[in-house]
Amino acid sequence: MSTTTSVVLAAAPIKDIGDHLLSMAGEWGEKALMVVILISVVLAVASKMSVKAGIGALIGLVVCVGLYQSKDALSDALKTEIENVSTSTPAESSAPPAGK
């Protein structure tokens, strides 16, 4: 009796596993960053036991989260500024015009 077994290789899922692991680690990293920042706010309030420390920590939290969420726009603006260093045209601003 001769028995043949067929082997099916999962080439595509194995090839993409590195991308999946990197994206999963990136998502976990973003969530962990928010948790660490929130814990630092709670620790600042608990260690100082003052409202002023809490307000300062929350302002720091807003600044950190704002910078983190705008990292792509900031990197594009810096890249444009570096590329246009020899010309007199400044990088475009994403801020609304003054007075409106």
Phi and psi restraints in degrees (range 20) as a CNS / XPLOR table:
assign (resid 1 and name C) (resid 2 and name N)
       (resid 2 and name CA) (resid 2 and name C) 1.0 -115.3 20.0 2
assign (resid 2 and name N) (resid 2 and name CA)
       (resid 2 and name C) (resid 3 and name N) 1.0 123.8 20.0 2
assign (resid 2 and name C) (resid 3 and name N)
       (resid 3 and name CA) (resid 3 and name C) 1.0 -117.7 20.0 2
assign (resid 3 and name N) (resid 3 and name CA)
       (resid 3 and name C) (resid 4 and name N) 1.0 129.0 20.0 2
assign (resid 3 and name C) (resid 4 and name N)
       (resid 4 and name CA) (resid 4 and name C) 1.0 -111.4 20.0 2
assign (resid 4 and name N) (resid 4 and name CA)
       (resid 4 and name C) (resid 5 and name N) 1.0 139.3 20.0 2
assign (resid 4 and name C) (resid 5 and name N)
       (resid 5 and name CA) (resid 5 and name C) 1.0 -116.5 20.0 2
assign (resid 5 and name N) (resid 5 and name CA)
       (resid 5 and name C) (resid 6 and name N) 1.0 137.8 20.0 2
assign (resid 5 and name C) (resid 6 and name N)
       (resid 6 and name CA) (resid 6 and name C) 1.0 -99.6 20.0 2
assign (resid 6 and name N) (resid 6 and name CA)
       (resid 6 and name C) (resid 7 and name N) 1.0 140.8 20.0 2
assign (resid 6 and name C) (resid 7 and name N)
       (resid 7 and name CA) (resid 7 and name C) 1.0 -112.7 20.0 2
assign (resid 7 and name N) (resid 7 and name CA)
       (resid 7 and name C) (resid 8 and name N) 1.0 126.6 20.0 2
assign (resid 7 and name C) (resid 8 and name N)
       (resid 8 and name CA) (resid 8 and name C) 1.0 -110.2 20.0 2
assign (resid 8 and name N) (resid 8 and name CA)
       (resid 8 and name C) (resid 9 and name N) 1.0 122.3 20.0 2
assign (resid 8 and name C) (resid 9 and name N)
       (resid 9 and name CA) (resid 9 and name C) 1.0 -93.1 20.0 2
assign (resid 9 and name N) (resid 9 and name CA)
       (resid 9 and name C) (resid 10 and name N) 1.0 139.4 20.0 2
assign (resid 9 and name C) (resid 10 and name N)
       (resid 10 and name CA) (resid 10 and name C) 1.0 -96.1 20.0 2
assign (resid 10 and name N) (resid 10 and name CA)
       (resid 10 and name C) (resid 11 and name N) 1.0 73.3 20.0 2
assign (resid 10 and name C) (resid 11 and name N)
       (resid 11 and name CA) (resid 11 and name C) 1.0 -70.7 20.0 2
assign (resid 11 and name N) (resid 11 and name CA)
       (resid 11 and name C) (resid 12 and name N) 1.0 -44.4 20.0 2
assign (resid 11 and name C) (resid 12 and name N)
       (resid 12 and name CA) (resid 12 and name C) 1.0 -66.8 20.0 2
assign (resid 12 and name N) (resid 12 and name CA)
       (resid 12 and name C) (resid 13 and name N) 1.0 -48.0 20.0 2
assign (resid 12 and name C) (resid 13 and name N)
       (resid 13 and name CA) (resid 13 and name C) 1.0 -64.6 20.0 2
assign (resid 13 and name N) (resid 13 and name CA)
       (resid 13 and name C) (resid 14 and name N) 1.0 -34.3 20.0 2
assign (resid 13 and name C) (resid 14 and name N)
       (resid 14 and name CA) (resid 14 and name C) 1.0 -70.3 20.0 2
assign (resid 14 and name N) (resid 14 and name CA)
       (resid 14 and name C) (resid 15 and name N) 1.0 -36.9 20.0 2
assign (resid 14 and name C) (resid 15 and name N)
       (resid 15 and name CA) (resid 15 and name C) 1.0 -64.7 20.0 2
assign (resid 15 and name N) (resid 15 and name CA)
       (resid 15 and name C) (resid 16 and name N) 1.0 -34.0 20.0 2
assign (resid 15 and name C) (resid 16 and name N)
       (resid 16 and name CA) (resid 16 and name C) 1.0 -90.6 20.0 2
assign (resid 16 and name N) (resid 16 and name CA)
       (resid 16 and name C) (resid 17 and name N) 1.0 0.8 20.0 2
assign (resid 16 and name C) (resid 17 and name N)
       (resid 17 and name CA) (resid 17 and name C) 1.0 -66.3 20.0 2
assign (resid 17 and name N) (resid 17 and name CA)
       (resid 17 and name C) (resid 18 and name N) 1.0 -33.1 20.0 2
assign (resid 17 and name C) (resid 18 and name N)
       (resid 18 and name CA) (resid 18 and name C) 1.0 -64.6 20.0 2
assign (resid 18 and name N) (resid 18 and name CA)
       (resid 18 and name C) (resid 19 and name N) 1.0 -42.7 20.0 2
assign (resid 18 and name C) (resid 19 and name N)
       (resid 19 and name CA) (resid 19 and name C) 1.0 -64.2 20.0 2
assign (resid 19 and name N) (resid 19 and name CA)
       (resid 19 and name C) (resid 20 and name N) 1.0 -39.4 20.0 2
assign (resid 19 and name C) (resid 20 and name N)
       (resid 20 and name CA) (resid 20 and name C) 1.0 -65.1 20.0 2
assign (resid 20 and name N) (resid 20 and name CA)
       (resid 20 and name C) (resid 21 and name N) 1.0 -43.6 20.0 2
assign (resid 20 and name C) (resid 21 and name N)
       (resid 21 and name CA) (resid 21 and name C) 1.0 -64.6 20.0 2
assign (resid 21 and name N) (resid 21 and name CA)
       (resid 21 and name C) (resid 22 and name N) 1.0 -39.5 20.0 2
assign (resid 21 and name C) (resid 22 and name N)
       (resid 22 and name CA) (resid 22 and name C) 1.0 -66.3 20.0 2
assign (resid 22 and name N) (resid 22 and name CA)
       (resid 22 and name C) (resid 23 and name N) 1.0 -41.7 20.0 2
assign (resid 22 and name C) (resid 23 and name N)
       (resid 23 and name CA) (resid 23 and name C) 1.0 -68.7 20.0 2
assign (resid 23 and name N) (resid 23 and name CA)
       (resid 23 and name C) (resid 24 and name N) 1.0 -36.6 20.0 2
assign (resid 23 and name C) (resid 24 and name N)
       (resid 24 and name CA) (resid 24 and name C) 1.0 -65.4 20.0 2
assign (resid 24 and name N) (resid 24 and name CA)
       (resid 24 and name C) (resid 25 and name N) 1.0 -42.7 20.0 2
assign (resid 24 and name C) (resid 25 and name N)
       (resid 25 and name CA) (resid 25 and name C) 1.0 -65.3 20.0 2
assign (resid 25 and name N) (resid 25 and name CA)
       (resid 25 and name C) (resid 26 and name N) 1.0 -36.3 20.0 2
assign (resid 25 and name C) (resid 26 and name N)
       (resid 26 and name CA) (resid 26 and name C) 1.0 -65.2 20.0 2
assign (resid 26 and name N) (resid 26 and name CA)
       (resid 26 and name C) (resid 27 and name N) 1.0 -41.4 20.0 2
assign (resid 26 and name C) (resid 27 and name N)
       (resid 27 and name CA) (resid 27 and name C) 1.0 -65.5 20.0 2
assign (resid 27 and name N) (resid 27 and name CA)
       (resid 27 and name C) (resid 28 and name N) 1.0 -42.1 20.0 2
assign (resid 27 and name C) (resid 28 and name N)
       (resid 28 and name CA) (resid 28 and name C) 1.0 -64.3 20.0 2
assign (resid 28 and name N) (resid 28 and name CA)
       (resid 28 and name C) (resid 29 and name N) 1.0 -38.3 20.0 2
assign (resid 28 and name C) (resid 29 and name N)
       (resid 29 and name CA) (resid 29 and name C) 1.0 -63.4 20.0 2
assign (resid 29 and name N) (resid 29 and name CA)
       (resid 29 and name C) (resid 30 and name N) 1.0 -40.5 20.0 2
assign (resid 29 and name C) (resid 30 and name N)
       (resid 30 and name CA) (resid 30 and name C) 1.0 -64.7 20.0 2
assign (resid 30 and name N) (resid 30 and name CA)
       (resid 30 and name C) (resid 31 and name N) 1.0 -42.9 20.0 2
assign (resid 30 and name C) (resid 31 and name N)
       (resid 31 and name CA) (resid 31 and name C) 1.0 -66.6 20.0 2
assign (resid 31 and name N) (resid 31 and name CA)
       (resid 31 and name C) (resid 32 and name N) 1.0 -39.8 20.0 2
assign (resid 31 and name C) (resid 32 and name N)
       (resid 32 and name CA) (resid 32 and name C) 1.0 -66.1 20.0 2
assign (resid 32 and name N) (resid 32 and name CA)
       (resid 32 and name C) (resid 33 and name N) 1.0 -36.5 20.0 2
assign (resid 32 and name C) (resid 33 and name N)
       (resid 33 and name CA) (resid 33 and name C) 1.0 -61.3 20.0 2
assign (resid 33 and name N) (resid 33 and name CA)
       (resid 33 and name C) (resid 34 and name N) 1.0 -43.8 20.0 2
assign (resid 33 and name C) (resid 34 and name N)
       (resid 34 and name CA) (resid 34 and name C) 1.0 -64.1 20.0 2
assign (resid 34 and name N) (resid 34 and name CA)
       (resid 34 and name C) (resid 35 and name N) 1.0 -39.5 20.0 2
assign (resid 34 and name C) (resid 35 and name N)
       (resid 35 and name CA) (resid 35 and name C) 1.0 -66.3 20.0 2
assign (resid 35 and name N) (resid 35 and name CA)
       (resid 35 and name C) (resid 36 and name N) 1.0 -42.4 20.0 2
assign (resid 35 and name C) (resid 36 and name N)
       (resid 36 and name CA) (resid 36 and name C) 1.0 -64.2 20.0 2
assign (resid 36 and name N) (resid 36 and name CA)
       (resid 36 and name C) (resid 37 and name N) 1.0 -42.2 20.0 2
assign (resid 36 and name C) (resid 37 and name N)
       (resid 37 and name CA) (resid 37 and name C) 1.0 -64.3 20.0 2
assign (resid 37 and name N) (resid 37 and name CA)
       (resid 37 and name C) (resid 38 and name N) 1.0 -42.2 20.0 2
assign (resid 37 and name C) (resid 38 and name N)
       (resid 38 and name CA) (resid 38 and name C) 1.0 -64.7 20.0 2
assign (resid 38 and name N) (resid 38 and name CA)
       (resid 38 and name C) (resid 39 and name N) 1.0 -39.9 20.0 2
assign (resid 38 and name C) (resid 39 and name N)
       (resid 39 and name CA) (resid 39 and name C) 1.0 -64.6 20.0 2
assign (resid 39 and name N) (resid 39 and name CA)
       (resid 39 and name C) (resid 40 and name N) 1.0 -38.4 20.0 2
assign (resid 39 and name C) (resid 40 and name N)
       (resid 40 and name CA) (resid 40 and name C) 1.0 -65.1 20.0 2
assign (resid 40 and name N) (resid 40 and name CA)
       (resid 40 and name C) (resid 41 and name N) 1.0 -34.6 20.0 2
assign (resid 40 and name C) (resid 41 and name N)
       (resid 41 and name CA) (resid 41 and name C) 1.0 -65.2 20.0 2
assign (resid 41 and name N) (resid 41 and name CA)
       (resid 41 and name C) (resid 42 and name N) 1.0 -46.3 20.0 2
assign (resid 41 and name C) (resid 42 and name N)
       (resid 42 and name CA) (resid 42 and name C) 1.0 -63.0 20.0 2
assign (resid 42 and name N) (resid 42 and name CA)
       (resid 42 and name C) (resid 43 and name N) 1.0 -40.8 20.0 2
assign (resid 42 and name C) (resid 43 and name N)
       (resid 43 and name CA) (resid 43 and name C) 1.0 -66.7 20.0 2
assign (resid 43 and name N) (resid 43 and name CA)
       (resid 43 and name C) (resid 44 and name N) 1.0 -37.2 20.0 2
assign (resid 43 and name C) (resid 44 and name N)
       (resid 44 and name CA) (resid 44 and name C) 1.0 -64.6 20.0 2
assign (resid 44 and name N) (resid 44 and name CA)
       (resid 44 and name C) (resid 45 and name N) 1.0 -41.2 20.0 2
assign (resid 44 and name C) (resid 45 and name N)
       (resid 45 and name CA) (resid 45 and name C) 1.0 -69.1 20.0 2
assign (resid 45 and name N) (resid 45 and name CA)
       (resid 45 and name C) (resid 46 and name N) 1.0 -42.4 20.0 2
assign (resid 45 and name C) (resid 46 and name N)
       (resid 46 and name CA) (resid 46 and name C) 1.0 -69.0 20.0 2
assign (resid 46 and name N) (resid 46 and name CA)
       (resid 46 and name C) (resid 47 and name N) 1.0 -36.9 20.0 2
assign (resid 46 and name C) (resid 47 and name N)
       (resid 47 and name CA) (resid 47 and name C) 1.0 -74.8 20.0 2
assign (resid 47 and name N) (resid 47 and name CA)
       (resid 47 and name C) (resid 48 and name N) 1.0 -33.9 20.0 2
assign (resid 47 and name C) (resid 48 and name N)
       (resid 48 and name CA) (resid 48 and name C) 1.0 -92.0 20.0 2
assign (resid 48 and name N) (resid 48 and name CA)
       (resid 48 and name C) (resid 49 and name N) 1.0 -24.0 20.0 2
assign (resid 48 and name C) (resid 49 and name N)
       (resid 49 and name CA) (resid 49 and name C) 1.0 52.7 20.0 2
assign (resid 49 and name N) (resid 49 and name CA)
       (resid 49 and name C) (resid 50 and name N) 1.0 46.5 20.0 2
assign (resid 49 and name C) (resid 50 and name N)
       (resid 50 and name CA) (resid 50 and name C) 1.0 -142.0 20.0 2
assign (resid 50 and name N) (resid 50 and name CA)
       (resid 50 and name C) (resid 51 and name N) 1.0 153.4 20.0 2
assign (resid 50 and name C) (resid 51 and name N)
       (resid 51 and name CA) (resid 51 and name C) 1.0 -72.1 20.0 2
assign (resid 51 and name N) (resid 51 and name CA)
       (resid 51 and name C) (resid 52 and name N) 1.0 -33.8 20.0 2
assign (resid 51 and name C) (resid 52 and name N)
       (resid 52 and name CA) (resid 52 and name C) 1.0 -62.4 20.0 2
assign (resid 52 and name N) (resid 52 and name CA)
       (resid 52 and name C) (resid 53 and name N) 1.0 -39.8 20.0 2
assign (resid 52 and name C) (resid 53 and name N)
       (resid 53 and name CA) (resid 53 and name C) 1.0 -65.9 20.0 2
assign (resid 53 and name N) (resid 53 and name CA)
       (resid 53 and name C) (resid 54 and name N) 1.0 -37.4 20.0 2
assign (resid 53 and name C) (resid 54 and name N)
       (resid 54 and name CA) (resid 54 and name C) 1.0 -65.4 20.0 2
assign (resid 54 and name N) (resid 54 and name CA)
       (resid 54 and name C) (resid 55 and name N) 1.0 -41.5 20.0 2
assign (resid 54 and name C) (resid 55 and name N)
       (resid 55 and name CA) (resid 55 and name C) 1.0 -66.3 20.0 2
assign (resid 55 and name N) (resid 55 and name CA)
       (resid 55 and name C) (resid 56 and name N) 1.0 -43.1 20.0 2
assign (resid 55 and name C) (resid 56 and name N)
       (resid 56 and name CA) (resid 56 and name C) 1.0 -62.6 20.0 2
assign (resid 56 and name N) (resid 56 and name CA)
       (resid 56 and name C) (resid 57 and name N) 1.0 -41.0 20.0 2
assign (resid 56 and name C) (resid 57 and name N)
       (resid 57 and name CA) (resid 57 and name C) 1.0 -67.2 20.0 2
assign (resid 57 and name N) (resid 57 and name CA)
       (resid 57 and name C) (resid 58 and name N) 1.0 -38.0 20.0 2
assign (resid 57 and name C) (resid 58 and name N)
       (resid 58 and name CA) (resid 58 and name C) 1.0 -67.9 20.0 2
assign (resid 58 and name N) (resid 58 and name CA)
       (resid 58 and name C) (resid 59 and name N) 1.0 -37.5 20.0 2
assign (resid 58 and name C) (resid 59 and name N)
       (resid 59 and name CA) (resid 59 and name C) 1.0 -63.6 20.0 2
assign (resid 59 and name N) (resid 59 and name CA)
       (resid 59 and name C) (resid 60 and name N) 1.0 -42.6 20.0 2
assign (resid 59 and name C) (resid 60 and name N)
       (resid 60 and name CA) (resid 60 and name C) 1.0 -61.5 20.0 2
assign (resid 60 and name N) (resid 60 and name CA)
       (resid 60 and name C) (resid 61 and name N) 1.0 -38.5 20.0 2
assign (resid 60 and name C) (resid 61 and name N)
       (resid 61 and name CA) (resid 61 and name C) 1.0 -62.6 20.0 2
assign (resid 61 and name N) (resid 61 and name CA)
       (resid 61 and name C) (resid 62 and name N) 1.0 -45.3 20.0 2
assign (resid 61 and name C) (resid 62 and name N)
       (resid 62 and name CA) (resid 62 and name C) 1.0 -63.6 20.0 2
assign (resid 62 and name N) (resid 62 and name CA)
       (resid 62 and name C) (resid 63 and name N) 1.0 -41.2 20.0 2
assign (resid 62 and name C) (resid 63 and name N)
       (resid 63 and name CA) (resid 63 and name C) 1.0 -64.8 20.0 2
assign (resid 63 and name N) (resid 63 and name CA)
       (resid 63 and name C) (resid 64 and name N) 1.0 -45.9 20.0 2
assign (resid 63 and name C) (resid 64 and name N)
       (resid 64 and name CA) (resid 64 and name C) 1.0 -62.5 20.0 2
assign (resid 64 and name N) (resid 64 and name CA)
       (resid 64 and name C) (resid 65 and name N) 1.0 -45.7 20.0 2
assign (resid 64 and name C) (resid 65 and name N)
       (resid 65 and name CA) (resid 65 and name C) 1.0 -66.6 20.0 2
assign (resid 65 and name N) (resid 65 and name CA)
       (resid 65 and name C) (resid 66 and name N) 1.0 -39.8 20.0 2
assign (resid 65 and name C) (resid 66 and name N)
       (resid 66 and name CA) (resid 66 and name C) 1.0 -63.3 20.0 2
assign (resid 66 and name N) (resid 66 and name CA)
       (resid 66 and name C) (resid 67 and name N) 1.0 -43.6 20.0 2
assign (resid 66 and name C) (resid 67 and name N)
       (resid 67 and name CA) (resid 67 and name C) 1.0 -65.0 20.0 2
assign (resid 67 and name N) (resid 67 and name CA)
       (resid 67 and name C) (resid 68 and name N) 1.0 -40.4 20.0 2
assign (resid 67 and name C) (resid 68 and name N)
       (resid 68 and name CA) (resid 68 and name C) 1.0 -66.4 20.0 2
assign (resid 68 and name N) (resid 68 and name CA)
       (resid 68 and name C) (resid 69 and name N) 1.0 -40.9 20.0 2
assign (resid 68 and name C) (resid 69 and name N)
       (resid 69 and name CA) (resid 69 and name C) 1.0 -74.2 20.0 2
assign (resid 69 and name N) (resid 69 and name CA)
       (resid 69 and name C) (resid 70 and name N) 1.0 -22.0 20.0 2
assign (resid 69 and name C) (resid 70 and name N)
       (resid 70 and name CA) (resid 70 and name C) 1.0 -103.3 20.0 2
assign (resid 70 and name N) (resid 70 and name CA)
       (resid 70 and name C) (resid 71 and name N) 1.0 20.9 20.0 2
assign (resid 70 and name C) (resid 71 and name N)
       (resid 71 and name CA) (resid 71 and name C) 1.0 -62.8 20.0 2
assign (resid 71 and name N) (resid 71 and name CA)
       (resid 71 and name C) (resid 72 and name N) 1.0 -34.5 20.0 2
assign (resid 71 and name C) (resid 72 and name N)
       (resid 72 and name CA) (resid 72 and name C) 1.0 -68.7 20.0 2
assign (resid 72 and name N) (resid 72 and name CA)
       (resid 72 and name C) (resid 73 and name N) 1.0 -44.9 20.0 2
assign (resid 72 and name C) (resid 73 and name N)
       (resid 73 and name CA) (resid 73 and name C) 1.0 -65.7 20.0 2
assign (resid 73 and name N) (resid 73 and name CA)
       (resid 73 and name C) (resid 74 and name N) 1.0 -39.4 20.0 2
assign (resid 73 and name C) (resid 74 and name N)
       (resid 74 and name CA) (resid 74 and name C) 1.0 -66.7 20.0 2
assign (resid 74 and name N) (resid 74 and name CA)
       (resid 74 and name C) (resid 75 and name N) 1.0 -39.4 20.0 2
assign (resid 74 and name C) (resid 75 and name N)
       (resid 75 and name CA) (resid 75 and name C) 1.0 -68.6 20.0 2
assign (resid 75 and name N) (resid 75 and name CA)
       (resid 75 and name C) (resid 76 and name N) 1.0 -36.8 20.0 2
assign (resid 75 and name C) (resid 76 and name N)
       (resid 76 and name CA) (resid 76 and name C) 1.0 -65.0 20.0 2
assign (resid 76 and name N) (resid 76 and name CA)
       (resid 76 and name C) (resid 77 and name N) 1.0 -41.4 20.0 2
assign (resid 76 and name C) (resid 77 and name N)
       (resid 77 and name CA) (resid 77 and name C) 1.0 -65.4 20.0 2
assign (resid 77 and name N) (resid 77 and name CA)
       (resid 77 and name C) (resid 78 and name N) 1.0 -40.1 20.0 2
assign (resid 77 and name C) (resid 78 and name N)
       (resid 78 and name CA) (resid 78 and name C) 1.0 -66.7 20.0 2
assign (resid 78 and name N) (resid 78 and name CA)
       (resid 78 and name C) (resid 79 and name N) 1.0 -41.4 20.0 2
assign (resid 78 and name C) (resid 79 and name N)
       (resid 79 and name CA) (resid 79 and name C) 1.0 -62.2 20.0 2
assign (resid 79 and name N) (resid 79 and name CA)
       (resid 79 and name C) (resid 80 and name N) 1.0 -43.5 20.0 2
assign (resid 79 and name C) (resid 80 and name N)
       (resid 80 and name CA) (resid 80 and name C) 1.0 -63.3 20.0 2
assign (resid 80 and name N) (resid 80 and name CA)
       (resid 80 and name C) (resid 81 and name N) 1.0 -41.3 20.0 2
assign (resid 80 and name C) (resid 81 and name N)
       (resid 81 and name CA) (resid 81 and name C) 1.0 -64.6 20.0 2
assign (resid 81 and name N) (resid 81 and name CA)
       (resid 81 and name C) (resid 82 and name N) 1.0 -39.9 20.0 2
assign (resid 81 and name C) (resid 82 and name N)
       (resid 82 and name CA) (resid 82 and name C) 1.0 -70.0 20.0 2
assign (resid 82 and name N) (resid 82 and name CA)
       (resid 82 and name C) (resid 83 and name N) 1.0 -39.0 20.0 2
assign (resid 82 and name C) (resid 83 and name N)
       (resid 83 and name CA) (resid 83 and name C) 1.0 -68.9 20.0 2
assign (resid 83 and name N) (resid 83 and name CA)
       (resid 83 and name C) (resid 84 and name N) 1.0 -29.8 20.0 2
assign (resid 83 and name C) (resid 84 and name N)
       (resid 84 and name CA) (resid 84 and name C) 1.0 -100.3 20.0 2
assign (resid 84 and name N) (resid 84 and name CA)
       (resid 84 and name C) (resid 85 and name N) 1.0 26.5 20.0 2
assign (resid 84 and name C) (resid 85 and name N)
       (resid 85 and name CA) (resid 85 and name C) 1.0 -68.9 20.0 2
assign (resid 85 and name N) (resid 85 and name CA)
       (resid 85 and name C) (resid 86 and name N) 1.0 -30.7 20.0 2
assign (resid 85 and name C) (resid 86 and name N)
       (resid 86 and name CA) (resid 86 and name C) 1.0 -85.7 20.0 2
assign (resid 86 and name N) (resid 86 and name CA)
       (resid 86 and name C) (resid 87 and name N) 1.0 -14.6 20.0 2
assign (resid 86 and name C) (resid 87 and name N)
       (resid 87 and name CA) (resid 87 and name C) 1.0 -98.1 20.0 2
assign (resid 87 and name N) (resid 87 and name CA)
       (resid 87 and name C) (resid 88 and name N) 1.0 170.0 20.0 2
assign (resid 87 and name C) (resid 88 and name N)
       (resid 88 and name CA) (resid 88 and name C) 1.0 -95.4 20.0 2
assign (resid 88 and name N) (resid 88 and name CA)
       (resid 88 and name C) (resid 89 and name N) 1.0 4.7 20.0 2
assign (resid 88 and name C) (resid 89 and name N)
       (resid 89 and name CA) (resid 89 and name C) 1.0 -88.4 20.0 2
assign (resid 89 and name N) (resid 89 and name CA)
       (resid 89 and name C) (resid 90 and name N) 1.0 121.3 20.0 2
assign (resid 89 and name C) (resid 90 and name N)
       (resid 90 and name CA) (resid 90 and name C) 1.0 -77.1 20.0 2
assign (resid 90 and name N) (resid 90 and name CA)
       (resid 90 and name C) (resid 91 and name N) 1.0 167.1 20.0 2
assign (resid 90 and name C) (resid 91 and name N)
       (resid 91 and name CA) (resid 91 and name C) 1.0 -66.7 20.0 2
assign (resid 91 and name N) (resid 91 and name CA)
       (resid 91 and name C) (resid 92 and name N) 1.0 148.4 20.0 2
assign (resid 91 and name C) (resid 92 and name N)
       (resid 92 and name CA) (resid 92 and name C) 1.0 -71.0 20.0 2
assign (resid 92 and name N) (resid 92 and name CA)
       (resid 92 and name C) (resid 93 and name N) 1.0 140.7 20.0 2
assign (resid 92 and name C) (resid 93 and name N)
       (resid 93 and name CA) (resid 93 and name C) 1.0 -94.8 20.0 2
assign (resid 93 and name N) (resid 93 and name CA)
       (resid 93 and name C) (resid 94 and name N) 1.0 141.2 20.0 2
assign (resid 93 and name C) (resid 94 and name N)
       (resid 94 and name CA) (resid 94 and name C) 1.0 -95.9 20.0 2
assign (resid 94 and name N) (resid 94 and name CA)
       (resid 94 and name C) (resid 95 and name N) 1.0 3.2 20.0 2
assign (resid 94 and name C) (resid 95 and name N)
       (resid 95 and name CA) (resid 95 and name C) 1.0 -77.6 20.0 2
assign (resid 95 and name N) (resid 95 and name CA)
       (resid 95 and name C) (resid 96 and name N) 1.0 148.2 20.0 2
assign (resid 95 and name C) (resid 96 and name N)
       (resid 96 and name CA) (resid 96 and name C) 1.0 -68.9 20.0 2
assign (resid 96 and name N) (resid 96 and name CA)
       (resid 96 and name C) (resid 97 and name N) 1.0 154.4 20.0 2
assign (resid 96 and name C) (resid 97 and name N)
       (resid 97 and name CA) (resid 97 and name C) 1.0 -63.6 20.0 2
assign (resid 97 and name N) (resid 97 and name CA)
       (resid 97 and name C) (resid 98 and name N) 1.0 150.4 20.0 2
assign (resid 97 and name C) (resid 98 and name N)
       (resid 98 and name CA) (resid 98 and name C) 1.0 -68.6 20.0 2
assign (resid 98 and name N) (resid 98 and name CA)
       (resid 98 and name C) (resid 99 and name N) 1.0 142.4 20.0 2
assign (resid 98 and name C) (resid 99 and name N)
       (resid 99 and name CA) (resid 99 and name C) 1.0 90.2 20.0 2
assign (resid 99 and name N) (resid 99 and name CA)
       (resid 99 and name C) (resid 100 and name N) 1.0 4.0 20.0 2
